[in-house]
């Protein structure tokens, strides 16, 4: 269910000390025309808001103690499945796309993405929620956005016992092997699997790869059907993962491996999905994942994992360790970029990027990050920096190293409320289409420079002067071509500094390749240096003639 940001609605942060405590809050009053940030999702029109109470200690002895969690390679692996029922020619290139940072991922929940207020009463009834057929009708818009991969949140029916909200929690399925009947067209003669496959085929016809989200916890409904799968404490009580009152932990046993194997086999064969996003991947030990990543090596394996210091305060679950998961066969993890708006200064961001380079080098060629500056579990970027923060985040995710850009439904229009997973809601839509226009232009720029983005060096640049910690600057360089990126992460104030850019010439002409927004920044070019006076939240990128930058600055590949 994601890394929990301190203060997120329904996710109490007790016991978790944010590394970004004491950061000055976003000041919308300093930005002309900004609206005050929305703080909560309004309750359902028909159901009261249902909070998730924190859990008391249950006396459970954690089976995921570090000695039980260490990486243990399998001695045997199941053969790769060759069964297929493809109905149209399709080459799954998703793993290669992630390796080359060519994927642009868009996350959606079928229920809200394809919802339609048929009677125009302002309320989404269950009969008006999204279905696979309705979602097909919206797929053409992704080509214009520059998206090539869909992250489809869980499609299973939500548990009814201890249900969160009116529609239920998609990450608390009543049956992992079933498809939510609300996502089906009642007038279609196709089976549930065939309707889901029709959606995947329609995506493939438009050049879109499909990542299917996989829940990692049981529900009370599922526990009644499969008691052998449920972890229990010394008092034989089912164990909950901290505050999630509608979820239970699975037991790591052969029955669970068989249960998930049926899921991966049927969705791989019958739905023809291209990869899997594993929710709270640390809830399963590495040997569990190695079994499946070996059995289905043609699929993309994306772990919802961040970093040790960003571990969610979830009891009875192992600490987050993305390196361990990458070694177990995952191709990519989430980055901690959702913490970017709360970072004290630019140095934290740059240090994070360079430190992650070491992890990628240790875990094998081709590993990468998801550019998750906003996830469905966070406050909207609009409440954490407004439009400038959203634009700045898009610019960074498009050009930073080892990253595949990631957009949650609603981000491109500036949706201000938290993403609602639990209720019948219309598609999240904000009132800032300029974010989508900016994203399309930045993704187009990314495509034009893709060999440089996917294969080029990442070169952090030294920034001098007292207020420099708010300025981000780095270069990307490949085969004599160089992009210089400069940004002000402070959305409230201007900042000035001198950036050391070895090889920069005093006669270099600067033409900003990024779309303009907000106030104007100022630049003075000198030999080996660039003096900047950056407007609040501005992101700039220039192509410069400075091949020596790769020789005289520390770089990372």
C-alpha positions as CSV (number, residue, x, y, z in Angstrom):
1,X,0.0,0.0,0.0
2,X,2.9,2.3,-0.4
3,X,5.4,4.3,1.6
4,X,3.5,6.4,4.1
5,X,4.2,10.1,4.2
6,X,3.9,11.7,7.6
7,X,0.5,13.2,8.0
8,X,-1.1,11.5,5.0
9,X,-4.9,11.0,5.6
10,X,-5.7,7.6,7.1
11,X,-2.0,6.8,7.6
12,X,-0.9,7.8,11.1
13,X,2.8,8.4,11.4
14,X,3.3,7.4,15.0
15,X,6.8,6.0,15.6
16,X,8.2,7.2,12.3
17,X,10.7,10.1,12.4
18,X,10.8,11.8,9.0
19,X,14.3,12.7,7.8
20,X,12.8,15.9,6.5
21,X,11.3,17.2,9.8
22,X,11.5,20.9,10.3
23,X,11.1,21.8,6.6
24,X,9.4,25.1,6.0
25,X,5.9,24.5,4.6
26,X,4.7,25.5,1.2
27,X,3.6,29.1,1.2
28,X,0.8,29.4,-1.4
29,X,0.3,33.0,-0.3
30,X,3.7,33.8,-1.9
31,X,2.5,32.7,-5.3
32,X,0.0,34.8,-7.1
33,X,-3.2,33.1,-8.0
34,X,-2.5,30.0,-5.9
35,X,-5.4,28.4,-3.9
36,X,-5.0,27.2,-0.3
37,X,-4.1,23.5,-0.3
38,X,-6.9,21.0,0.2
39,X,-6.2,18.8,3.2
40,X,-8.6,15.9,3.2
41,X,-10.7,13.9,0.8
42,X,-14.4,14.7,1.4
43,X,-16.5,11.8,2.7
44,X,-18.6,9.8,0.4
45,X,-22.0,11.3,-0.3
46,X,-23.7,8.2,1.1
47,X,-21.2,6.7,3.5
48,X,-19.4,8.4,6.5
49,X,-15.6,8.6,6.3
50,X,-14.0,5.4,7.7
51,X,-10.7,6.0,9.3
52,X,-8.1,3.3,9.9
53,X,-7.4,3.0,13.6
54,X,-3.9,2.2,14.7
55,X,-3.2,-1.2,16.1
56,X,-2.0,-2.1,19.6
57,X,1.0,-4.5,20.0
58,X,-0.2,-8.1,19.8
59,X,2.7,-9.9,21.4
60,X,3.6,-11.5,18.1
61,X,7.2,-12.7,17.7
62,X,8.2,-11.4,14.2
63,X,9.1,-14.3,11.9
64,X,10.8,-11.8,9.6
65,X,13.6,-11.1,12.0
66,X,16.8,-10.3,10.1
67,X,18.3,-13.7,10.4
68,X,15.1,-15.1,8.7
69,X,15.1,-12.3,6.1
70,X,18.5,-12.7,4.6
71,X,18.9,-13.5,1.0
72,X,18.7,-17.2,0.4
73,X,19.1,-18.4,-3.3
74,X,16.9,-21.2,-4.4
75,X,18.5,-24.5,-5.3
76,X,15.9,-25.2,-7.9
77,X,13.6,-23.1,-10.0
78,X,10.5,-24.0,-11.9
79,X,10.7,-23.9,-15.7
80,X,9.5,-20.9,-17.6
81,X,5.9,-21.3,-18.8
82,X,5.5,-21.4,-22.6
83,X,1.7,-21.6,-22.7
84,X,0.2,-18.7,-24.5
85,X,-3.2,-17.7,-26.0
86,X,-2.1,-14.4,-27.7
87,X,-4.9,-13.1,-29.9
88,X,-2.7,-10.6,-31.8
89,X,1.0,-10.1,-32.5
90,X,2.6,-8.4,-29.6
91,X,6.2,-8.1,-28.5
92,X,6.7,-7.5,-24.8
93,X,9.6,-5.1,-24.6
94,X,8.8,-3.7,-21.2
95,X,11.8,-5.2,-19.4
96,X,14.1,-3.8,-22.0
97,X,12.3,-0.4,-21.9
98,X,12.9,-0.2,-18.1
99,X,16.5,-1.2,-18.6
100,X,17.0,1.7,-21.0
101,X,14.8,4.1,-19.1
102,X,12.4,4.3,-22.0
103,X,9.2,3.5,-20.1
104,X,6.7,6.3,-19.3
105,X,4.3,4.9,-16.8
106,X,0.7,6.1,-16.0
107,X,-1.1,4.6,-12.9
108,X,-4.8,4.2,-12.9
109,X,-7.6,2.5,-11.0
110,X,-10.2,1.1,-13.4
111,X,-13.1,2.1,-11.1
112,X,-12.3,5.8,-11.2
113,X,-10.4,6.2,-14.5
114,X,-13.4,5.1,-16.5
115,X,-16.2,6.3,-14.2
116,X,-19.0,8.2,-15.9
117,X,-21.7,10.3,-14.3
118,X,-24.5,9.2,-16.6
119,X,-27.3,11.0,-14.9
120,X,-25.2,14.2,-14.3
121,X,-26.2,14.3,-10.6
122,X,-22.6,14.9,-9.4
123,X,-22.5,11.5,-7.7
124,X,-20.9,8.3,-9.0
125,X,-23.2,5.4,-8.4
126,X,-21.8,1.8,-8.4
127,X,-23.4,1.3,-11.8
128,X,-21.5,4.3,-13.1
129,X,-18.1,3.2,-12.0
130,X,-15.4,2.2,-14.4
131,X,-15.3,-1.0,-16.4
132,X,-12.8,-2.5,-18.8
133,X,-15.0,-1.6,-21.7
134,X,-15.3,2.0,-20.7
135,X,-11.6,2.2,-20.0
136,X,-10.9,1.0,-23.6
137,X,-12.7,4.1,-24.9
138,X,-10.2,6.3,-23.1
139,X,-6.9,4.6,-24.2
140,X,-6.3,6.8,-27.2
141,X,-5.5,9.8,-25.1
142,X,-2.3,8.2,-23.8
143,X,-0.5,8.5,-27.2
144,X,-0.9,12.2,-27.1
145,X,0.4,12.3,-23.5
146,X,3.6,10.4,-24.4
147,X,2.7,7.5,-22.2
148,X,3.8,4.0,-23.3
149,X,3.0,1.9,-20.1
150,X,-0.1,1.5,-17.9
151,X,0.1,0.6,-14.2
152,X,-3.3,-0.9,-13.6
153,X,-4.1,-1.0,-9.9
154,X,-5.6,-4.3,-8.5
155,X,-8.5,-5.7,-10.5
156,X,-9.8,-8.2,-7.9
157,X,-13.0,-7.8,-5.9
158,X,-12.5,-5.9,-2.6
159,X,-13.3,-7.7,0.6
160,X,-16.6,-6.8,2.3
161,X,-15.7,-7.6,5.9
162,X,-14.2,-4.5,7.6
163,X,-14.5,-2.8,4.3
164,X,-12.7,0.6,3.9
165,X,-15.2,3.0,2.2
166,X,-18.1,2.2,0.1
167,X,-16.2,0.4,-2.7
168,X,-13.6,-1.3,-0.6
169,X,-9.8,-1.4,-0.6
170,X,-8.4,-2.8,-3.9
171,X,-5.4,-4.0,-2.0
172,X,-7.6,-6.1,0.3
173,X,-9.0,-8.6,-2.2
174,X,-11.6,-11.2,-1.3
175,X,-10.0,-13.6,-3.8
176,X,-6.6,-13.0,-5.6
177,X,-7.7,-15.2,-8.5
178,X,-11.0,-13.4,-9.2
179,X,-11.9,-10.3,-11.2
180,X,-14.0,-7.5,-9.7
181,X,-17.5,-8.0,-11.2
182,X,-18.0,-4.2,-11.1
183,X,-15.3,-3.9,-13.8
184,X,-17.3,-6.1,-16.2
185,X,-19.9,-5.1,-18.8
186,X,-23.1,-7.0,-17.8
187,X,-24.2,-7.1,-21.4
188,X,-21.0,-8.7,-22.7
189,X,-21.1,-12.4,-23.6
190,X,-17.3,-12.6,-22.7
191,X,-16.1,-14.2,-19.5
192,X,-14.4,-12.0,-16.8
193,X,-10.9,-13.0,-18.0
194,X,-11.9,-12.4,-21.6
195,X,-13.1,-8.9,-20.8
196,X,-9.9,-8.1,-18.9
197,X,-7.9,-9.5,-21.8
198,X,-9.9,-7.4,-24.2
199,X,-8.7,-4.3,-22.3
200,X,-5.0,-5.5,-22.4
201,X,-5.3,-6.3,-26.1
202,X,-6.7,-2.8,-26.8
203,X,-3.8,-1.3,-24.9
204,X,-1.3,-3.4,-26.9
205,X,-2.9,-2.3,-30.2
206,X,-2.1,1.3,-29.2
207,X,1.5,0.5,-28.3
208,X,0.8,0.5,-24.5
209,X,2.4,-2.1,-22.2
210,X,0.4,-3.1,-19.2
211,X,1.8,-3.6,-15.6
212,X,-0.7,-5.4,-13.3
213,X,-0.7,-4.4,-9.6
214,X,-0.5,-7.4,-7.2
215,X,-1.9,-7.2,-3.6
216,X,0.4,-8.7,-1.0
217,X,-2.0,-8.9,2.0
218,X,-5.0,-11.1,2.7
219,X,-8.5,-9.8,3.6
220,X,-10.9,-11.3,6.2
221,X,-13.0,-12.6,3.3
222,X,-10.0,-14.4,1.8
223,X,-9.0,-15.7,5.3
224,X,-12.3,-17.5,5.6
225,X,-11.8,-19.2,2.3
226,X,-8.1,-20.0,2.8
227,X,-7.3,-20.2,6.5
228,X,-4.1,-22.2,5.6
229,X,-2.7,-19.0,4.0
230,X,-3.0,-16.7,7.0
231,X,-0.2,-15.9,9.5
232,X,-1.1,-16.2,13.2
233,X,0.5,-15.2,16.4
234,X,1.3,-17.3,19.5
235,X,-2.4,-17.0,20.6
236,X,-3.5,-18.3,17.1
237,X,-4.9,-14.9,16.2
238,X,-4.6,-13.6,12.6
239,X,-2.0,-10.9,12.3
240,X,-2.7,-7.5,10.8
241,X,-0.1,-5.2,9.1
242,X,-0.2,-2.3,11.6
243,X,-3.0,0.2,10.9
244,X,-4.6,-1.6,8.0
245,X,-7.8,-2.8,9.7
246,X,-9.1,-4.6,6.7
247,X,-6.0,-6.6,6.0
248,X,-4.2,-9.7,7.3
249,X,-0.7,-11.0,6.8
250,X,-0.1,-14.1,4.7
251,X,2.0,-17.0,6.0
252,X,5.1,-17.7,4.0
253,X,4.5,-21.4,3.2
254,X,4.1,-23.6,0.2
255,X,0.4,-23.1,0.0
256,X,1.0,-19.4,-0.5
257,X,3.6,-20.0,-3.2
258,X,1.1,-22.3,-5.0
259,X,-1.7,-19.7,-4.6
260,X,0.4,-16.9,-6.1
261,X,1.7,-19.2,-8.8
262,X,-1.9,-19.8,-10.0
263,X,-2.3,-16.0,-10.1
264,X,0.9,-15.3,-12.1
265,X,0.2,-18.3,-14.4
266,X,-3.3,-17.3,-15.3
267,X,-2.7,-13.5,-15.7
268,X,0.4,-14.2,-17.7
269,X,-1.4,-16.7,-20.0
270,X,-5.0,-15.5,-20.1
271,X,-4.5,-11.7,-19.7
272,X,-1.1,-11.4,-21.4
273,X,0.0,-8.6,-19.1
274,X,3.6,-7.4,-19.6
275,X,4.7,-7.1,-16.0
276,X,3.8,-6.9,-12.4
277,X,3.9,-4.2,-9.7
278,X,4.3,-5.9,-6.3
279,X,2.7,-3.9,-3.5
280,X,4.7,-3.8,-0.2
281,X,7.2,-6.2,-1.8
282,X,9.1,-6.5,1.5
283,X,6.2,-8.4,3.0
284,X,7.5,-11.5,1.2
285,X,11.0,-12.9,1.7
286,X,13.6,-12.8,-1.1
287,X,13.4,-16.5,-1.8
288,X,9.7,-16.1,-2.6
289,X,10.4,-13.5,-5.2
290,X,13.3,-15.3,-6.7
291,X,11.0,-18.2,-7.4
292,X,8.7,-16.1,-9.5
293,X,11.2,-13.8,-11.2
294,X,13.0,-16.9,-12.4
295,X,9.8,-18.6,-13.5
296,X,8.6,-15.6,-15.5
297,X,11.8,-13.9,-16.6
298,X,10.1,-12.3,-19.6
299,X,7.9,-10.2,-17.4
300,X,8.9,-6.8,-15.9
301,X,9.1,-7.1,-12.1
302,X,8.5,-3.7,-10.2
303,X,8.9,-3.7,-6.4
304,X,7.0,-1.1,-4.4
305,X,10.1,-0.5,-2.3
306,X,11.8,2.8,-1.4
307,X,14.6,2.8,1.1
308,X,15.5,1.9,4.7
309,X,15.0,5.4,6.1
310,X,11.7,5.7,4.3
311,X,10.2,2.4,5.7
312,X,6.5,2.8,6.5
313,X,5.6,2.2,10.2
314,X,4.1,-1.2,9.6
315,X,4.3,-3.8,12.4
316,X,5.2,-7.4,11.7
317,X,6.7,-6.6,8.3
318,X,10.4,-6.7,7.5
319,X,12.2,-3.3,7.0
320,X,12.3,-2.0,3.5
321,X,15.4,-3.0,1.6
322,X,15.2,-2.3,-2.2
323,X,18.7,-3.7,-2.8
324,X,17.7,-7.1,-1.4
325,X,14.7,-7.1,-3.7
326,X,16.7,-6.1,-6.8
327,X,19.1,-9.0,-6.0
328,X,16.1,-11.3,-5.8
329,X,15.2,-10.6,-9.4
330,X,13.2,-7.3,-9.5
331,X,14.0,-5.0,-12.4
332,X,13.1,-1.8,-10.7
333,X,11.9,-0.2,-7.5
334,X,10.3,3.1,-6.5
335,X,12.6,5.9,-5.7
336,X,12.1,8.1,-2.6
337,X,11.2,11.0,-4.9
338,X,7.8,11.3,-3.2
339,X,9.7,12.9,-0.4
340,X,11.1,15.6,-2.7
341,X,8.7,18.4,-1.6
342,X,9.7,17.9,2.0
343,X,13.5,17.8,1.5
344,X,15.3,20.5,3.4
345,X,17.6,21.4,0.5
346,X,18.9,20.3,-2.9
347,X,21.9,18.5,-1.4
348,X,19.6,15.8,0.0
349,X,18.2,15.2,-3.4
350,X,21.6,15.1,-5.1
351,X,23.1,12.9,-2.4
352,X,20.2,10.5,-2.8
353,X,20.7,10.2,-6.6
354,X,24.5,9.5,-6.2
355,X,24.0,7.0,-3.4
356,X,21.4,5.0,-5.4
357,X,24.0,4.7,-8.2
358,X,26.0,2.4,-5.9
359,X,23.0,0.2,-5.2
360,X,22.2,-0.1,-8.9
361,X,25.8,-1.0,-9.7
362,X,25.8,-3.7,-7.0
363,X,22.6,-5.4,-8.1
364,X,23.3,-5.9,-11.8
365,X,23.1,-4.1,-15.1
366,X,19.8,-2.6,-16.2
367,X,18.2,-1.9,-12.8
368,X,16.2,1.3,-12.6
369,X,13.8,3.5,-10.6
370,X,10.3,4.6,-11.0
371,X,10.1,8.4,-11.0
372,X,7.5,8.3,-8.2
373,X,7.3,12.0,-7.2
374,X,3.7,11.4,-6.4
375,X,2.0,8.1,-5.4
376,X,-1.7,7.4,-4.6
377,X,-0.8,7.4,-0.9
378,X,0.6,10.9,-0.7
379,X,-0.9,14.3,-0.5
380,X,-1.2,15.8,-4.0
381,X,1.8,17.8,-5.2
382,X,-0.6,20.7,-5.5
383,X,-0.9,20.8,-1.7
384,X,2.9,20.5,-1.3
385,X,4.1,23.2,-3.7
386,X,1.3,24.0,-6.1
387,X,1.8,24.1,-9.9
388,X,5.5,25.1,-9.6
389,X,6.2,21.9,-7.6
390,X,4.3,19.8,-10.1
391,X,6.2,21.3,-13.1
392,X,9.5,21.0,-11.3
393,X,8.9,17.3,-10.5
394,X,8.0,16.6,-14.1
395,X,11.1,18.2,-15.4
396,X,13.4,16.3,-13.0
397,X,11.8,12.9,-13.6
398,X,12.1,13.4,-17.3
399,X,15.9,14.0,-17.3
400,X,17.4,12.6,-14.1
401,X,19.4,9.3,-14.3
402,X,18.2,5.7,-14.0
403,X,14.6,6.8,-14.0
404,X,11.4,5.9,-15.8
405,X,8.8,8.7,-15.4
406,X,5.7,8.0,-13.5
407,X,2.3,9.8,-13.5
408,X,-0.6,9.0,-11.2
409,X,-4.0,9.6,-12.7
410,X,-4.8,13.3,-11.9
411,X,-1.3,14.6,-11.7
412,X,-1.3,16.0,-15.2
413,X,-4.3,18.1,-14.4
414,X,-3.3,19.3,-11.0
415,X,-5.8,17.2,-8.9
416,X,-5.6,18.7,-5.4
417,X,-7.2,16.0,-3.2
418,X,-5.6,12.7,-2.1
419,X,-6.3,9.9,-4.5
420,X,-9.4,8.0,-3.3
421,X,-8.9,4.3,-3.4
422,X,-11.9,3.3,-1.3
423,X,-15.0,5.0,-2.7
424,X,-17.0,5.5,-5.9
425,X,-15.5,8.7,-7.4
426,X,-15.2,10.4,-10.8
427,X,-11.9,10.3,-12.5
428,X,-9.5,12.7,-10.6
429,X,-9.4,15.9,-12.6
430,X,-7.8,19.2,-11.5
431,X,-8.1,22.7,-13.0
432,X,-4.5,23.0,-14.3
433,X,-4.2,21.6,-17.8
434,X,-0.9,23.5,-18.1
435,X,0.7,20.7,-16.2
436,X,-0.3,18.2,-18.8
437,X,0.9,20.5,-21.6
438,X,4.3,20.9,-19.8
439,X,4.6,17.1,-19.3
440,X,3.9,16.4,-22.9
441,X,6.6,18.8,-24.0
442,X,9.1,17.5,-21.5
443,X,8.4,13.9,-22.5
444,X,8.9,14.9,-26.2
445,X,12.2,16.5,-25.2
446,X,13.1,13.3,-23.4
447,X,12.4,11.2,-26.5
448,X,14.5,13.5,-28.7
449,X,17.5,13.0,-26.4
450,X,16.8,9.4,-25.4
451,X,20.2,7.9,-26.2
452,X,21.7,10.5,-24.0
453,X,19.1,10.0,-21.2
454,X,19.3,6.2,-21.3
455,X,23.0,5.7,-21.8
456,X,24.7,9.0,-20.9
457,X,26.7,10.0,-17.9
458,X,25.1,11.7,-14.9
459,X,27.4,14.6,-13.8
460,X,26.6,16.4,-10.6
461,X,27.8,20.0,-10.7
462,X,29.3,22.1,-7.8
463,X,27.1,25.0,-6.7
464,X,28.7,27.8,-4.7
465,X,27.4,30.5,-2.4
466,X,25.4,30.5,0.8
467,X,22.0,29.9,-0.6
468,X,23.2,27.2,-3.1
469,X,21.5,24.3,-1.2
470,X,18.3,25.2,-2.9
471,X,19.7,24.9,-6.4
472,X,19.9,21.6,-8.2
473,X,22.4,21.3,-11.1
474,X,23.7,18.4,-13.1
475,X,24.7,17.5,-16.6
476,X,23.8,14.5,-18.8
477,X,26.5,13.7,-21.4
478,X,26.8,11.2,-24.2
479,X,29.0,11.0,-27.3
480,X,29.9,14.7,-27.3
481,X,26.4,15.9,-26.6
482,X,25.7,17.6,-23.3
483,X,22.5,18.8,-21.5
484,X,22.9,21.2,-18.6
485,X,20.0,21.0,-16.0
486,X,19.5,23.8,-13.5
487,X,16.5,24.1,-11.1
488,X,15.4,25.9,-8.0
489,X,13.6,23.5,-5.6
490,X,12.3,26.4,-3.5
491,X,8.8,27.3,-4.8
492,X,8.6,30.4,-2.6
493,X,11.8,32.4,-3.3
494,X,14.5,33.2,-5.8
495,X,18.0,31.8,-5.3
496,X,21.4,32.8,-6.8
497,X,24.6,30.9,-7.1
498,X,27.6,30.2,-9.3
499,X,27.6,26.7,-10.9
500,X,30.9,25.1,-11.9
501,X,30.6,23.7,-15.4
502,X,34.0,22.6,-16.7
503,X,34.4,23.2,-20.4
504,X,31.7,25.8,-20.6
505,X,32.8,28.7,-22.9
506,X,32.1,32.4,-22.3
507,X,30.5,32.7,-25.7
508,X,28.1,29.8,-25.1
509,X,24.5,30.8,-26.2
510,X,21.8,29.5,-23.9
511,X,18.5,28.5,-25.3
512,X,16.1,27.0,-22.7
513,X,14.7,23.7,-24.0
514,X,12.2,23.4,-21.2
515,X,8.8,25.2,-21.5
516,X,8.7,28.5,-19.6
517,X,6.5,29.2,-16.6
518,X,6.3,31.5,-13.6
519,X,8.8,34.3,-13.2
520,X,12.0,34.7,-15.3
521,X,15.4,33.5,-14.3
522,X,18.7,35.2,-15.1
523,X,21.9,33.7,-16.4
524,X,25.5,35.0,-16.9
525,X,27.9,32.7,-18.8
526,X,31.6,32.7,-18.1
527,X,34.5,30.3,-18.8
528,X,33.8,27.1,-16.8
529,X,31.1,28.9,-14.7
530,X,27.4,29.8,-15.0
531,X,26.0,32.5,-12.6
532,X,22.3,32.0,-12.0
533,X,19.5,33.9,-10.4
534,X,16.7,31.4,-10.4
535,X,13.0,32.2,-10.1
536,X,10.9,30.2,-7.6
537,X,10.4,26.6,-8.6
538,X,11.9,27.1,-12.0
539,X,13.4,24.2,-14.1
540,X,15.8,24.9,-17.0
541,X,17.6,22.7,-19.4
542,X,20.2,23.8,-22.0
543,X,22.2,22.0,-24.7
544,X,25.8,23.2,-24.4
545,X,29.0,22.6,-26.3
546,X,31.2,21.4,-23.5
547,X,32.6,17.9,-24.2
548,X,35.3,18.5,-21.6
549,X,32.7,18.3,-18.8
550,X,32.9,14.6,-18.9
551,X,36.7,14.7,-18.3
552,X,36.9,17.2,-15.5
553,X,33.9,16.4,-13.4
554,X,33.0,13.3,-11.4
555,X,30.4,11.3,-13.3
556,X,28.2,8.3,-13.0
557,X,27.1,5.9,-15.7
